[in-house]
Amino acid sequence: MKVCYYYQTFVGLHQILKQAQEVSLVIVSSLHFDEGHIYLNDNEPTDPLFDPMWTEIQEAHYEGTEIHLMLGGAGGAYQELFAHFDLYYPLLVQMIRDRPYVHGINLDIEEDVLLADVKHLIRRIKTDCGSDFKITMAPVQESLMTDGPGMGGFSYKELVKSAEGPWIDAFNVQCYGSFSYDTIHTIVQNGYPPETLVMGMMSGQFTKETFPQALHEVQKIVDAYPSFRGVYDWEYYDAPPGGPADPSVFAREFAKIQPEAKIQPEAKIQPEAKI
C-alpha cells in the first residue's frame, strides 16, 4: 500500500528522508499560471528560494520515493492554462524536463472547465513527457461516488470511459468529509477499481487521539480490497498524529498496514493407497 504526502509548506523533508522506504510518493504543490509565467505557489519554480527544497526532493528521489508535481487546486490554474494553452503549456513541459527526478503530475481541477480541454491536456502530457510519466487526478469523493459533475464541472466517469481514461494512473480522492471504508466501498461499487484509489485526509481531520480510527478504517479497506492503492495527507508539515513536531509518523503508521492473514482450513490427510 502506497503512503503519500502533498508538500506545499516547505519546512524540510529531513524526517522522512531517514525512512524514505516508507514514503511512496511526495507531491510538490502547487503550480499555477499568471501574466505569462508559471508559478510554484507565489514564486517561479526557478527562484533560489526553492533551491533547498529541490535539493531535498532529488535526495528523496534517489532514496526511492516517487516525485510528482501538483497542478491547480484551490488557487486555480486551468482556466488560465486553457485560455492561453500555447503560451503556458510549454512552460509546464520545460519545467518537467528540467527535473528528470519528477515522475508524474497530479491534476487537481477545482474550477469549471471543458472535458475536451482536460482530455487534450492529458493527451499532450502523455505525448510530450513519455509513456512512463504518470498522470493522476484529485477529485472530491462525491465525484466518484456518483456520476455527476465534480468541482471541474465534468464527469469523471465519462473521462474514464474515453480514449484518455487508461492514461489516468490513479485518483487521489479528497475524502475530507469521510475518510472511511464506506466511502471507498461506495466508489468501488460505482465501478472504480481499488488499485486506482488513494484515499486522502486533511491533517486537521484527525488528532493524535483520533488517528487510530483512521488506521482502523484503512485496515478494513485493505482487508476487503487487498489491491487498494493507498492513502495521502494534505499536507506534509502537520500530518497527524505527529504534527509539525514529526510529520513522518503518518507514513510510519500507515506503512505497517497489511491485509489480515486468512486462516486456511487444515488439509485433510488422504489415506495411503493400498497396493
C-alpha positions as a Markdown table, in Angstrom:
| # | Residue | x | y | z |
|---|---|---|---|---|
| 1 | Met | 0.0 | 0.0 | 0.0 |
| 2 | Lys | 1.3 | 3.4 | -1.0 |
| 3 | Val | 1.7 | 6.2 | 1.5 |
| 4 | Cys | 1.8 | 9.7 | 0.0 |
| 5 | Tyr | 2.3 | 13.3 | 1.1 |
| 6 | Tyr | 1.3 | 16.6 | -0.6 |
| 7 | Tyr | 4.1 | 19.0 | 0.1 |
| 8 | Gln | 3.3 | 22.8 | -0.1 |
| 9 | Thr | 4.7 | 24.3 | 3.1 |
| 10 | Phe | 8.4 | 23.7 | 2.5 |
| 11 | Val | 9.6 | 23.0 | 6.0 |
| 12 | Gly | 12.2 | 20.4 | 5.0 |
| 13 | Leu | 12.0 | 16.7 | 4.4 |
| 14 | His | 14.8 | 15.6 | 6.7 |
| 15 | Gln | 12.5 | 13.5 | 8.9 |
| 16 | Ile | 11.1 | 11.3 | 6.1 |
| 17 | Leu | 14.5 | 11.1 | 4.3 |
| 18 | Lys | 15.5 | 9.0 | 7.3 |
| 19 | Gln | 12.8 | 6.5 | 6.4 |
| 20 | Ala | 12.3 | 7.0 | 2.6 |
| 21 | Gln | 11.3 | 3.4 | 2.1 |
| 22 | Glu | 8.1 | 4.1 | 3.9 |
| 23 | Val | 7.1 | 7.1 | 1.8 |
| 24 | Ser | 5.9 | 6.1 | -1.7 |
| 25 | Leu | 5.2 | 9.5 | -3.1 |
| 26 | Val | 5.8 | 13.2 | -2.5 |
| 27 | Ile | 3.6 | 15.6 | -4.5 |
| 28 | Val | 5.2 | 19.1 | -4.7 |
| 29 | Ser | 2.4 | 21.7 | -4.6 |
| 30 | Ser | 1.0 | 23.8 | -6.2 |
| 31 | Leu | 1.6 | 25.0 | -9.8 |
| 32 | His | -0.5 | 27.7 | -11.5 |
| 33 | Phe | -0.1 | 30.4 | -14.2 |
| 34 | Asp | -0.4 | 34.1 | -14.3 |
| 35 | Glu | 0.8 | 37.0 | -16.5 |
| 36 | Gly | 2.8 | 34.8 | -18.8 |
| 37 | His | 4.7 | 32.9 | -16.1 |
| 38 | Ile | 4.4 | 29.6 | -14.3 |
| 39 | Tyr | 4.4 | 29.7 | -10.5 |
| 40 | Leu | 5.0 | 27.3 | -7.7 |
| 41 | Asn | 2.8 | 28.9 | -5.0 |
| 42 | Asp | 3.9 | 32.6 | -5.0 |
| 43 | Asn | 7.2 | 32.4 | -6.9 |
| 44 | Glu | 8.6 | 30.9 | -10.1 |
| 45 | Pro | 9.9 | 27.4 | -9.7 |
| 46 | Thr | 13.5 | 28.6 | -10.5 |
| 47 | Asp | 13.5 | 31.1 | -7.7 |
| 48 | Pro | 16.6 | 30.5 | -5.5 |
| 49 | Leu | 14.1 | 30.4 | -2.6 |
| 50 | Phe | 13.3 | 26.8 | -3.7 |
| 51 | Asp | 16.9 | 25.6 | -4.1 |
| 52 | Pro | 16.9 | 23.8 | -0.7 |
| 53 | Met | 13.5 | 22.2 | -1.4 |
| 54 | Trp | 14.5 | 20.9 | -4.9 |
| 55 | Thr | 17.8 | 19.5 | -3.4 |
| 56 | Glu | 15.8 | 17.5 | -0.8 |
| 57 | Ile | 13.3 | 16.4 | -3.4 |
| 58 | Gln | 16.1 | 15.0 | -5.5 |
| 59 | Glu | 17.5 | 13.2 | -2.5 |
| 60 | Ala | 14.1 | 11.7 | -1.8 |
| 61 | His | 14.0 | 10.5 | -5.4 |
| 62 | Tyr | 17.5 | 8.9 | -5.0 |
| 63 | Glu | 16.2 | 7.1 | -1.9 |
| 64 | Gly | 13.4 | 5.6 | -3.9 |
| 65 | Thr | 10.5 | 8.0 | -3.3 |
| 66 | Glu | 8.4 | 8.9 | -6.3 |
| 67 | Ile | 8.1 | 12.6 | -7.1 |
| 68 | His | 5.1 | 14.3 | -8.7 |
| 69 | Leu | 4.0 | 17.9 | -9.2 |
| 70 | Met | 0.5 | 19.2 | -8.5 |
| 71 | Leu | -1.2 | 21.5 | -10.9 |
| 72 | Gly | -4.1 | 23.5 | -9.7 |
| 73 | Gly | -6.1 | 23.1 | -6.5 |
| 74 | Ala | -7.9 | 25.9 | -4.8 |
| 75 | Gly | -5.6 | 28.5 | -6.3 |
| 76 | Gly | -6.7 | 27.7 | -9.8 |
| 77 | Ala | -4.6 | 27.2 | -13.0 |
| 78 | Tyr | -6.8 | 25.6 | -15.6 |
| 79 | Gln | -8.9 | 28.4 | -16.9 |
| 80 | Glu | -5.8 | 30.4 | -17.4 |
| 81 | Leu | -3.9 | 27.5 | -18.9 |
| 82 | Phe | -6.7 | 26.6 | -21.4 |
| 83 | Ala | -7.3 | 30.2 | -22.4 |
| 84 | His | -3.6 | 30.6 | -23.3 |
| 85 | Phe | -2.5 | 27.0 | -23.9 |
| 86 | Asp | 0.2 | 27.7 | -26.4 |
| 87 | Leu | 1.8 | 30.1 | -24.0 |
| 88 | Tyr | 1.6 | 28.2 | -20.7 |
| 89 | Tyr | 1.8 | 24.5 | -21.7 |
| 90 | Pro | 5.4 | 24.7 | -23.0 |
| 91 | Leu | 6.4 | 26.3 | -19.6 |
| 92 | Leu | 5.0 | 23.3 | -17.8 |
| 93 | Val | 6.7 | 20.7 | -20.1 |
| 94 | Gln | 10.0 | 22.6 | -19.8 |
| 95 | Met | 9.8 | 22.6 | -16.0 |
| 96 | Ile | 9.3 | 18.8 | -16.0 |
| 97 | Arg | 12.1 | 18.2 | -18.5 |
| 98 | Asp | 14.4 | 20.3 | -16.4 |
| 99 | Arg | 13.8 | 18.0 | -13.4 |
| 100 | Pro | 14.2 | 14.4 | -14.5 |
| 101 | Tyr | 13.5 | 13.2 | -11.0 |
| 102 | Val | 9.8 | 14.2 | -11.5 |
| 103 | His | 7.9 | 11.1 | -12.3 |
| 104 | Gly | 4.3 | 12.4 | -12.7 |
| 105 | Ile | 1.8 | 15.2 | -12.4 |
| 106 | Asn | -1.4 | 15.4 | -10.3 |
| 107 | Leu | -4.2 | 17.3 | -11.9 |
| 108 | Asp | -6.3 | 18.9 | -9.2 |
| 109 | Ile | -9.1 | 20.6 | -11.1 |
| 110 | Glu | -11.3 | 22.8 | -8.8 |
| 111 | Glu | -12.7 | 25.2 | -11.4 |
| 112 | Asp | -15.2 | 24.8 | -14.2 |
| 113 | Val | -13.5 | 23.6 | -17.4 |
| 114 | Leu | -14.5 | 21.7 | -20.6 |
| 115 | Leu | -13.9 | 18.0 | -20.6 |
| 116 | Ala | -12.5 | 18.3 | -24.1 |
| 117 | Asp | -9.7 | 20.6 | -22.7 |
| 118 | Val | -8.9 | 18.1 | -19.9 |
| 119 | Lys | -8.6 | 15.3 | -22.4 |
| 120 | His | -6.5 | 17.4 | -24.7 |
| 121 | Leu | -4.1 | 18.2 | -21.8 |
| 122 | Ile | -3.8 | 14.5 | -20.8 |
| 123 | Arg | -3.0 | 13.6 | -24.4 |
| 124 | Arg | -0.4 | 16.2 | -24.7 |
| 125 | Ile | 1.3 | 15.3 | -21.4 |
| 126 | Lys | 1.5 | 11.6 | -22.4 |
| 127 | Thr | 2.9 | 12.6 | -25.8 |
| 128 | Asp | 5.4 | 15.1 | -24.6 |
| 129 | Cys | 6.5 | 13.5 | -21.3 |
| 130 | Gly | 6.7 | 9.9 | -22.2 |
| 131 | Ser | 4.6 | 6.8 | -21.7 |
| 132 | Asp | 6.2 | 6.1 | -18.2 |
| 133 | Phe | 5.2 | 9.6 | -17.0 |
| 134 | Lys | 2.3 | 9.2 | -14.6 |
| 135 | Ile | -0.9 | 11.3 | -14.6 |
| 136 | Thr | -3.1 | 11.3 | -11.5 |
| 137 | Met | -6.2 | 13.3 | -10.6 |
| 138 | Ala | -7.6 | 14.6 | -7.4 |
| 139 | Pro | -11.4 | 14.5 | -7.4 |
| 140 | Val | -13.6 | 15.1 | -4.3 |
| 141 | Gln | -15.2 | 11.9 | -3.0 |
| 142 | Glu | -18.7 | 12.8 | -4.4 |
| 143 | Ser | -17.3 | 12.9 | -7.9 |
| 144 | Leu | -16.5 | 9.2 | -7.8 |
| 145 | Met | -19.3 | 8.1 | -5.5 |
| 146 | Thr | -21.8 | 9.3 | -8.1 |
| 147 | Asp | -21.6 | 10.0 | -11.8 |
| 148 | Gly | -22.4 | 13.7 | -11.6 |
| 149 | Pro | -20.1 | 16.6 | -12.4 |
| 150 | Gly | -17.3 | 17.3 | -9.9 |
| 151 | Met | -15.7 | 20.6 | -9.0 |
| 152 | Gly | -14.4 | 20.8 | -12.5 |
| 153 | Gly | -17.8 | 20.7 | -14.0 |
| 154 | Phe | -17.3 | 17.4 | -15.8 |
| 155 | Ser | -18.0 | 13.7 | -15.2 |
| 156 | Tyr | -15.0 | 11.6 | -14.2 |
| 157 | Lys | -16.9 | 8.5 | -15.3 |
| 158 | Glu | -17.2 | 10.0 | -18.8 |
| 159 | Leu | -13.5 | 10.8 | -18.7 |
| 160 | Val | -12.5 | 7.3 | -17.6 |
| 161 | Lys | -14.6 | 5.7 | -20.4 |
| 162 | Ser | -12.9 | 7.9 | -23.0 |
| 163 | Ala | -9.8 | 7.1 | -25.0 |
| 164 | Glu | -7.8 | 9.1 | -22.5 |
| 165 | Gly | -9.1 | 7.1 | -19.5 |
| 166 | Pro | -6.4 | 4.4 | -19.5 |
| 167 | Trp | -3.7 | 7.1 | -19.2 |
| 168 | Ile | -5.0 | 8.1 | -15.7 |
| 169 | Asp | -2.8 | 6.2 | -13.3 |
| 170 | Ala | -4.8 | 6.9 | -10.1 |
| 171 | Phe | -7.3 | 9.1 | -8.3 |
| 172 | Asn | -6.1 | 10.8 | -5.2 |
| 173 | Val | -9.6 | 11.1 | -3.7 |
| 174 | Gln | -10.3 | 14.1 | -1.4 |
| 175 | Cys | -12.1 | 12.2 | 1.3 |
| 176 | Tyr | -12.1 | 15.3 | 3.6 |
| 177 | Gly | -15.7 | 14.7 | 4.5 |
| 178 | Ser | -15.4 | 11.0 | 5.1 |
| 179 | Phe | -12.0 | 9.2 | 5.4 |
| 180 | Ser | -13.6 | 5.8 | 5.7 |
| 181 | Tyr | -14.2 | 2.3 | 4.4 |
| 182 | Asp | -17.7 | 3.2 | 3.4 |
| 183 | Thr | -16.5 | 5.9 | 1.1 |
| 184 | Ile | -14.1 | 3.6 | -0.7 |
| 185 | His | -16.6 | 0.8 | -0.8 |
| 186 | Thr | -19.1 | 3.1 | -2.5 |
| 187 | Ile | -16.6 | 4.3 | -5.0 |
| 188 | Val | -15.6 | 0.7 | -5.9 |
| 189 | Gln | -19.2 | -0.3 | -6.2 |
| 190 | Asn | -19.6 | 2.6 | -8.7 |
| 191 | Gly | -17.0 | 1.0 | -11.0 |
| 192 | Tyr | -13.6 | 2.4 | -9.9 |
| 193 | Pro | -11.0 | -0.4 | -9.3 |
| 194 | Pro | -9.5 | -0.2 | -5.8 |
| 195 | Glu | -6.0 | -0.3 | -7.2 |
| 196 | Thr | -6.7 | 3.2 | -8.7 |
| 197 | Leu | -7.8 | 4.8 | -5.5 |
| 198 | Val | -5.7 | 6.7 | -3.0 |
| 199 | Met | -7.8 | 7.9 | 0.0 |
| 200 | Gly | -6.8 | 11.4 | 1.2 |
| 201 | Met | -7.3 | 13.2 | 4.5 |
| 202 | Met | -6.6 | 16.8 | 5.6 |
| 203 | Ser | -4.3 | 16.9 | 8.5 |
| 204 | Gly | -6.9 | 18.6 | 10.7 |
| 205 | Gln | -9.3 | 15.7 | 10.3 |
| 206 | Phe | -7.5 | 13.6 | 12.9 |
| 207 | Thr | -5.8 | 14.3 | 16.2 |
| 208 | Lys | -3.3 | 12.2 | 18.0 |
| 209 | Glu | -6.2 | 10.8 | 19.9 |
| 210 | Thr | -8.5 | 10.1 | 16.9 |
| 211 | Phe | -5.8 | 8.9 | 14.5 |
| 212 | Pro | -6.3 | 5.2 | 15.5 |
| 213 | Gln | -9.7 | 5.4 | 13.9 |
| 214 | Ala | -8.1 | 6.4 | 10.6 |
| 215 | Leu | -5.8 | 3.4 | 10.8 |
| 216 | His | -8.8 | 1.2 | 11.6 |
| 217 | Glu | -10.7 | 2.4 | 8.5 |
| 218 | Val | -7.8 | 1.8 | 6.2 |
| 219 | Gln | -7.2 | -1.7 | 7.7 |
| 220 | Lys | -10.9 | -2.5 | 6.9 |
| 221 | Ile | -10.3 | -1.3 | 3.3 |
| 222 | Val | -7.1 | -3.3 | 2.8 |
| 223 | Asp | -8.8 | -6.4 | 4.2 |
| 224 | Ala | -11.7 | -6.0 | 1.8 |
| 225 | Tyr | -9.7 | -4.8 | -1.2 |
| 226 | Pro | -6.0 | -6.0 | -0.9 |
| 227 | Ser | -5.2 | -4.2 | -4.1 |
| 228 | Phe | -6.2 | -0.8 | -2.6 |
| 229 | Arg | -3.6 | 1.7 | -3.8 |
| 230 | Gly | -3.1 | 3.7 | -0.6 |
| 231 | Val | -3.5 | 6.9 | 1.4 |
| 232 | Tyr | -2.3 | 10.5 | 1.4 |
| 233 | Asp | -2.2 | 13.5 | 3.7 |
| 234 | Trp | -2.7 | 17.2 | 2.8 |
| 235 | Glu | -0.2 | 18.3 | 3.8 |
| 236 | Tyr | 3.2 | 17.1 | 5.0 |
| 237 | Tyr | 4.2 | 19.7 | 7.5 |
| 238 | Asp | 1.4 | 18.9 | 10.1 |
| 239 | Ala | 0.5 | 15.4 | 9.2 |
| 240 | Pro | -1.1 | 13.5 | 12.1 |
| 241 | Pro | -0.5 | 12.0 | 14.6 |
| 242 | Gly | 3.0 | 13.6 | 15.0 |
| 243 | Gly | 2.0 | 17.0 | 13.7 |
| 244 | Pro | 4.7 | 19.6 | 13.0 |
| 245 | Ala | 7.0 | 18.0 | 15.5 |
| 246 | Asp | 7.3 | 14.9 | 13.4 |
| 247 | Pro | 5.1 | 14.5 | 10.3 |
| 248 | Ser | 6.9 | 11.3 | 9.4 |
| 249 | Val | 4.8 | 9.3 | 11.9 |
| 250 | Phe | 1.9 | 9.3 | 9.4 |
| 251 | Ala | 4.0 | 7.3 | 6.9 |
| 252 | Arg | 5.4 | 5.0 | 9.6 |
| 253 | Glu | 2.0 | 4.1 | 11.0 |
| 254 | Phe | 0.3 | 3.5 | 7.6 |
| 255 | Ala | 3.2 | 1.6 | 6.3 |
| 256 | Lys | 2.5 | -1.1 | 8.9 |
| 257 | Ile | -0.9 | -1.9 | 7.5 |
| 258 | Gln | -1.2 | -5.2 | 5.7 |
| 259 | Pro | -4.1 | -7.4 | 4.8 |
| 260 | Glu | -5.0 | -9.6 | 7.7 |
| 261 | Ala | -3.9 | -13.2 | 7.1 |
| 262 | Lys | -6.8 | -15.5 | 6.5 |
| 263 | Ile | -6.7 | -18.8 | 8.3 |
| 264 | Gln | -6.7 | -21.6 | 5.8 |
| 265 | Pro | -8.6 | -24.8 | 6.7 |
| 266 | Glu | -6.3 | -27.7 | 7.5 |
| 267 | Ala | -5.7 | -30.0 | 4.6 |
| 268 | Lys | -7.2 | -33.5 | 5.1 |
| 269 | Ile | -4.7 | -36.2 | 5.1 |
| 270 | Gln | -5.5 | -38.7 | 2.5 |
| 271 | Pro | -5.2 | -42.4 | 3.4 |
| 272 | Glu | -2.3 | -44.2 | 1.8 |
| 273 | Ala | -3.2 | -46.1 | -1.2 |
| 274 | Lys | -3.4 | -49.9 | -0.8 |
| 275 | Ile | -1.0 | -51.8 | -3.0 |
